[in-house]
Amino acid sequence: MRMRELLLLLLPALLLAGCVTERRQNDLRKTVDAYGNTLRWDGLVAGAAFLSPKQREQHPLSKFEIARYDQLRVSSYDVQGVLPGTADTYRQVASIGLINRNTQTARTILDKQTWRWDVKDKHWWLVSGLPDITRGDRGE
């Protein structure tokens, strides 16, 4: 009888934990999808809204960086794969097609992203920064 009572007490907690995990995964998927769409349709500078508030405060975009990002248009955004992470960290690699508005030159960069779950805000934040447009493969 005691085992049954224990199971009845633990079952709601286990179900709640599963719902929380599923909700976080849904939030993650929505956030990374919104980030890709934002870069594609609103531009690289608009992607700064996905950076953690702490990161935006400590490293605000300079006028030079904004001008540099604004001269590029994102022509494609494709997730290439997922890298190992932790329960509170998600890592992915995205291929980003860029077109220089001035020269119409096209190129592709790889962006290795790290997303972190903020328990306090209950939100996923990009902590790896905006794409490095000066290199073809970020982190080489």
DRENPA-3360 file (N, C-alpha, C; in nm, 2 decimals, always signed):
BEGIN
1 = MRMRELLL = +0.08/-0.12/+0.00/+0.00/+0.00/+0.00/+0.09/+0.13/+0.00 ~ +0.20/+0.13/+0.07/+0.28/+0.25/+0.08/+0.34/+0.28/-0.06 ~ +0.38/+0.18/-0.13/+0.44/+0.21/-0.27/+0.33/+0.28/-0.36 ~ +0.21/+0.23/-0.35/+0.11/+0.29/-0.43/+0.08/+0.44/-0.39 ~ +0.08/+0.46/-0.26/+0.06/+0.60/-0.21/+0.18/+0.69/-0.26 ~ +0.30/+0.64/-0.25/+0.42/+0.71/-0.29/+0.41/+0.74/-0.44 ~ +0.37/+0.65/-0.52/+0.35/+0.67/-0.67/+0.25/+0.77/-0.70 ~ +0.14/+0.77/-0.62/+0.03/+0.87/-0.64/+0.08/+1.01/-0.61;
9 = LLLPALLL = +0.17/+1.02/-0.51/+0.22/+1.15/-0.47/+0.33/+1.20/-0.57 ~ +0.41/+1.11/-0.63/+0.51/+1.15/-0.72/+0.47/+1.17/-0.86 ~ +0.36/+1.10/-0.90/+0.31/+1.11/-1.04/+0.28/+1.26/-1.08 ~ +0.21/+1.34/-1.01/+0.19/+1.48/-1.05/+0.32/+1.56/-1.07 ~ +0.42/+1.53/-0.98/+0.55/+1.60/-0.99/+0.62/+1.56/-1.12 ~ +0.62/+1.43/-1.15/+0.68/+1.38/-1.27/+0.62/+1.44/-1.40 ~ +0.48/+1.44/-1.39/+0.41/+1.49/-1.51/+0.44/+1.64/-1.53 ~ +0.45/+1.72/-1.42/+0.48/+1.86/-1.42/+0.62/+1.88/-1.48;
17 = AGCVTERR = +0.71/+1.80/-1.43/+0.85/+1.82/-1.48/+0.86/+1.79/-1.63 ~ +0.78/+1.69/-1.68/+0.78/+1.66/-1.82/+0.72/+1.78/-1.90 ~ +0.61/+1.84/-1.85/+0.55/+1.95/-1.91/+0.64/+2.07/-1.92 ~ +0.72/+2.10/-1.81/+0.81/+2.21/-1.81/+0.92/+2.19/-1.91 ~ +0.97/+2.07/-1.92/+1.08/+2.04/-2.02/+1.02/+2.05/-2.16 ~ +0.90/+2.00/-2.19/+0.84/+2.02/-2.32/+0.82/+2.16/-2.35 ~ +0.77/+2.24/-2.26/+0.75/+2.38/-2.28/+0.88/+2.46/-2.31 ~ +0.98/+2.42/-2.24/+1.11/+2.48/-2.27/+1.16/+2.45/-2.41;
25 = QNDLRKTV = +1.14/+2.32/-2.45/+1.18/+2.28/-2.59/+1.10/+2.36/-2.69 ~ +0.97/+2.38/-2.67/+0.89/+2.45/-2.76/+0.93/+2.60/-2.77 ~ +0.96/+2.65/-2.65/+1.01/+2.79/-2.65/+1.14/+2.80/-2.72 ~ +1.23/+2.70/-2.71/+1.36/+2.70/-2.78/+1.33/+2.70/-2.93 ~ +1.25/+2.61/-2.98/+1.22/+2.60/-3.12/+1.17/+2.73/-3.17 ~ +1.07/+2.79/-3.10/+1.01/+2.92/-3.15/+1.11/+3.03/-3.15 ~ +1.20/+3.03/-3.05/+1.30/+3.14/-3.04/+1.40/+3.13/-3.16 ~ +1.46/+3.01/-3.18/+1.56/+2.99/-3.29/+1.50/+3.01/-3.42;
33 = DAYGNTLR = +1.37/+2.97/-3.44/+1.30/+2.99/-3.57/+1.28/+3.14/-3.59 ~ +1.24/+3.21/-3.48/+1.21/+3.36/-3.49/+1.34/+3.43/-3.52 ~ +1.45/+3.38/-3.47/+1.58/+3.45/-3.49/+1.62/+3.43/-3.64 ~ +1.61/+3.32/-3.69/+1.64/+3.30/-3.84/+1.55/+3.38/-3.93 ~ +1.42/+3.39/-3.89/+1.33/+3.47/-3.97/+1.36/+3.62/-3.96 ~ +1.40/+3.66/-3.84/+1.44/+3.80/-3.82/+1.56/+3.84/-3.90 ~ +1.66/+3.76/-3.90/+1.78/+3.79/-3.98/+1.75/+3.79/-4.12 ~ +1.67/+3.70/-4.17/+1.63/+3.69/-4.31/+1.55/+3.81/-4.36;
41 = WDGLVAGA = +1.45/+3.85/-4.28/+1.36/+3.95/-4.33/+1.38/+4.09/-4.27 ~ +1.44/+4.10/-4.15/+1.46/+4.23/-4.09/+1.61/+4.27/-4.09 ~ +1.70/+4.18/-4.11/+1.84/+4.22/-4.12/+1.92/+4.18/-3.99 ~ +2.05/+4.18/-4.01/+2.14/+4.14/-3.90/+2.13/+4.22/-3.78 ~ +2.11/+4.35/-3.79/+2.10/+4.44/-3.67/+1.98/+4.40/-3.59 ~ +1.87/+4.36/-3.65/+1.75/+4.32/-3.58/+1.77/+4.20/-3.49 ~ +1.87/+4.12/-3.53/+1.90/+4.00/-3.45/+1.96/+4.03/-3.31 ~ +2.00/+4.15/-3.29/+2.05/+4.19/-3.16/+1.94/+4.18/-3.05;
49 = AFLSPKQR = +1.82/+4.18/-3.09/+1.71/+4.16/-2.99/+1.71/+4.03/-2.92 ~ +1.78/+3.93/-2.98/+1.79/+3.79/-2.93/+1.91/+3.77/-2.84 ~ +2.00/+3.87/-2.83/+2.11/+3.87/-2.74/+2.06/+3.89/-2.60 ~ +2.14/+3.82/-2.51/+2.10/+3.84/-2.37/+2.11/+3.99/-2.33 ~ +2.02/+4.03/-2.24/+2.02/+4.17/-2.20/+2.16/+4.21/-2.14 ~ +2.22/+4.12/-2.07/+2.35/+4.15/-2.01/+2.46/+4.17/-2.12 ~ +2.45/+4.09/-2.23/+2.54/+4.10/-2.34/+2.52/+4.23/-2.42 ~ +2.39/+4.27/-2.44/+2.36/+4.40/-2.51/+2.41/+4.52/-2.43;
57 = EQHPLSKF = +2.40/+4.50/-2.29/+2.45/+4.62/-2.21/+2.60/+4.63/-2.21 ~ +2.67/+4.51/-2.20/+2.81/+4.51/-2.19/+2.88/+4.54/-2.32 ~ +2.82/+4.50/-2.43/+2.88/+4.51/-2.56/+2.78/+4.57/-2.66 ~ +2.73/+4.69/-2.65/+2.64/+4.75/-2.74/+2.70/+4.76/-2.88 ~ +2.62/+4.75/-2.98/+2.67/+4.76/-3.12/+2.71/+4.90/-3.14 ~ +2.83/+4.92/-3.20/+2.88/+5.05/-3.23/+2.82/+5.10/-3.36 ~ +2.83/+5.23/-3.39/+2.78/+5.28/-3.52/+2.84/+5.21/-3.64 ~ +2.97/+5.19/-3.62/+3.05/+5.12/-3.73/+2.99/+4.98/-3.75;
65 = EIARYDQL = +2.97/+4.90/-3.65/+2.92/+4.77/-3.66/+2.78/+4.77/-3.72 ~ +2.69/+4.86/-3.68/+2.56/+4.87/-3.74/+2.57/+4.90/-3.89 ~ +2.65/+5.00/-3.92/+2.67/+5.03/-4.07/+2.72/+4.91/-4.15 ~ +2.81/+4.84/-4.09/+2.87/+4.72/-4.16/+2.76/+4.61/-4.18 ~ +2.68/+4.59/-4.07/+2.57/+4.49/-4.08/+2.47/+4.54/-4.18 ~ +2.44/+4.67/-4.18/+2.33/+4.72/-4.27/+2.37/+4.71/-4.42 ~ +2.50/+4.70/-4.45/+2.53/+4.70/-4.59/+2.51/+4.55/-4.65 ~ +2.47/+4.46/-4.56/+2.45/+4.32/-4.60/+2.30/+4.29/-4.59;
73 = RVSSYDVQ = +2.26/+4.21/-4.69/+2.12/+4.15/-4.69/+2.14/+4.00/-4.67 ~ +2.06/+3.94/-4.59/+2.06/+3.80/-4.57/+1.97/+3.73/-4.68 ~ +2.04/+3.65/-4.76/+1.96/+3.59/-4.87/+1.92/+3.45/-4.83 ~ +1.98/+3.39/-4.74/+1.94/+3.25/-4.69/+1.98/+3.23/-4.55 ~ +1.91/+3.14/-4.48/+1.94/+3.11/-4.34/+1.90/+2.96/-4.33 ~ +2.00/+2.87/-4.32/+1.97/+2.73/-4.31/+2.05/+2.67/-4.19 ~ +1.98/+2.60/-4.10/+2.04/+2.53/-3.99/+2.11/+2.41/-4.05 ~ +2.24/+2.40/-4.02/+2.31/+2.28/-4.08/+2.32/+2.17/-3.98;
81 = GVLPGTAD = +2.31/+2.19/-3.85/+2.32/+2.09/-3.76/+2.32/+2.14/-3.61 ~ +2.31/+2.04/-3.52/+2.30/+2.07/-3.38/+2.43/+2.01/-3.32 ~ +2.49/+2.09/-3.23/+2.61/+2.05/-3.16/+2.57/+2.00/-3.02 ~ +2.66/+1.92/-2.95/+2.63/+1.88/-2.81/+2.61/+2.01/-2.72 ~ +2.52/+2.00/-2.63/+2.49/+2.11/-2.54/+2.46/+2.05/-2.40 ~ +2.39/+2.12/-2.32/+2.35/+2.08/-2.19/+2.20/+2.10/-2.17 ~ +2.14/+2.08/-2.06/+2.00/+2.10/-2.04/+1.96/+2.25/-2.05 ~ +2.06/+2.33/-2.02/+2.03/+2.48/-2.03/+2.10/+2.55/-2.14;
89 = TYRQVASI = +2.16/+2.47/-2.23/+2.24/+2.52/-2.34/+2.20/+2.45/-2.47 ~ +2.18/+2.52/-2.58/+2.16/+2.46/-2.71/+2.26/+2.52/-2.80 ~ +2.32/+2.44/-2.89/+2.41/+2.49/-2.98/+2.38/+2.44/-3.12 ~ +2.39/+2.53/-3.22/+2.36/+2.49/-3.36/+2.45/+2.57/-3.45 ~ +2.46/+2.51/-3.57/+2.54/+2.58/-3.68/+2.44/+2.61/-3.79 ~ +2.45/+2.74/-3.83/+2.36/+2.79/-3.94/+2.45/+2.84/-4.05 ~ +2.41/+2.81/-4.17/+2.47/+2.87/-4.29/+2.39/+2.99/-4.33 ~ +2.46/+3.10/-4.34/+2.39/+3.23/-4.37/+2.44/+3.29/-4.50;
97 = GLINRNTQ = +2.35/+3.30/-4.60/+2.39/+3.36/-4.73/+2.38/+3.51/-4.71 ~ +2.48/+3.58/-4.76/+2.49/+3.73/-4.75/+2.51/+3.79/-4.89 ~ +2.44/+3.90/-4.91/+2.46/+3.98/-5.03/+2.50/+4.12/-4.99 ~ +2.62/+4.17/-5.04/+2.66/+4.31/-5.02/+2.57/+4.40/-5.10 ~ +2.50/+4.49/-5.03/+2.41/+4.58/-5.10/+2.48/+4.67/-5.20 ~ +2.61/+4.71/-5.17/+2.68/+4.80/-5.26/+2.74/+4.73/-5.38 ~ +2.79/+4.61/-5.36/+2.86/+4.55/-5.47/+2.78/+4.43/-5.53 ~ +2.68/+4.39/-5.47/+2.59/+4.28/-5.51/+2.67/+4.15/-5.51;
105 = TARTILDK = +2.78/+4.14/-5.43/+2.86/+4.02/-5.41/+2.79/+3.93/-5.31 ~ +2.78/+3.80/-5.35/+2.72/+3.70/-5.26/+2.83/+3.61/-5.19 ~ +2.81/+3.58/-5.07/+2.89/+3.48/-5.00/+2.82/+3.41/-4.89 ~ +2.87/+3.31/-4.84/+2.81/+3.23/-4.73/+2.90/+3.22/-4.61 ~ +2.85/+3.24/-4.49/+2.92/+3.22/-4.37/+2.86/+3.11/-4.29 ~ +2.94/+3.05/-4.20/+2.88/+2.96/-4.10/+2.88/+3.03/-3.97 ~ +2.77/+3.02/-3.90/+2.75/+3.08/-3.77/+2.73/+2.97/-3.66 ~ +2.82/+2.96/-3.57/+2.81/+2.86/-3.46/+2.75/+2.94/-3.35;
113 = QTWRWDVK = +2.62/+2.90/-3.32/+2.54/+2.97/-3.22/+2.53/+2.89/-3.09 ~ +2.53/+2.97/-2.98/+2.51/+2.91/-2.84/+2.39/+2.98/-2.78 ~ +2.29/+2.91/-2.75/+2.17/+2.96/-2.68/+2.16/+2.91/-2.54 ~ +2.13/+3.00/-2.44/+2.13/+2.96/-2.30/+1.99/+3.00/-2.24 ~ +1.94/+2.90/-2.16/+1.81/+2.92/-2.10/+1.83/+3.01/-1.97 ~ +1.75/+3.11/-1.96/+1.76/+3.20/-1.84/+1.64/+3.16/-1.75 ~ +1.67/+3.10/-1.64/+1.57/+3.06/-1.55/+1.49/+3.17/-1.50 ~ +1.55/+3.28/-1.46/+1.48/+3.40/-1.41/+1.38/+3.46/-1.51;
121 = DKHWWLVS = +1.42/+3.48/-1.63/+1.34/+3.54/-1.74/+1.25/+3.43/-1.81 ~ +1.29/+3.31/-1.79/+1.22/+3.20/-1.86/+1.22/+3.22/-2.01 ~ +1.35/+3.24/-2.06/+1.36/+3.28/-2.20/+1.50/+3.22/-2.25 ~ +1.50/+3.19/-2.37/+1.63/+3.15/-2.44/+1.70/+3.27/-2.50 ~ +1.83/+3.29/-2.47/+1.90/+3.40/-2.52/+2.02/+3.36/-2.60 ~ +2.05/+3.43/-2.70/+2.17/+3.40/-2.78/+2.29/+3.46/-2.71 ~ +2.38/+3.38/-2.67/+2.50/+3.42/-2.59/+2.63/+3.42/-2.67 ~ +2.62/+3.37/-2.79/+2.74/+3.36/-2.88/+2.76/+3.49/-2.96;
129 = GLPDITRG = +2.67/+3.58/-2.96/+2.68/+3.70/-3.04/+2.62/+3.69/-3.18 ~ +2.62/+3.81/-3.24/+2.57/+3.81/-3.38/+2.67/+3.75/-3.47 ~ +2.63/+3.71/-3.59/+2.72/+3.64/-3.68/+2.85/+3.72/-3.71 ~ +2.96/+3.66/-3.72/+3.09/+3.72/-3.75/+3.09/+3.73/-3.90 ~ +3.07/+3.85/-3.96/+3.06/+3.86/-4.10/+3.20/+3.89/-4.16 ~ +3.30/+3.89/-4.08/+3.44/+3.91/-4.14/+3.51/+3.78/-4.18 ~ +3.45/+3.66/-4.14/+3.51/+3.53/-4.17/+3.40/+3.44/-4.23 ~ +3.45/+3.35/-4.31/+3.36/+3.25/-4.37/+3.30/+3.15/-4.27;
137 = DRGE = +3.39/+3.11/-4.17/+3.35/+3.01/-4.08/+3.38/+3.06/-3.94 ~ +3.28/+3.09/-3.86/+3.30/+3.15/-3.73/+3.37/+3.05/-3.64 ~ +3.47/+3.09/-3.57/+3.54/+3.01/-3.48/+3.66/+2.93/-3.53 ~ +3.70/+2.97/-3.66/+3.82/+2.90/-3.71/+3.94/+2.94/-3.64;
% end
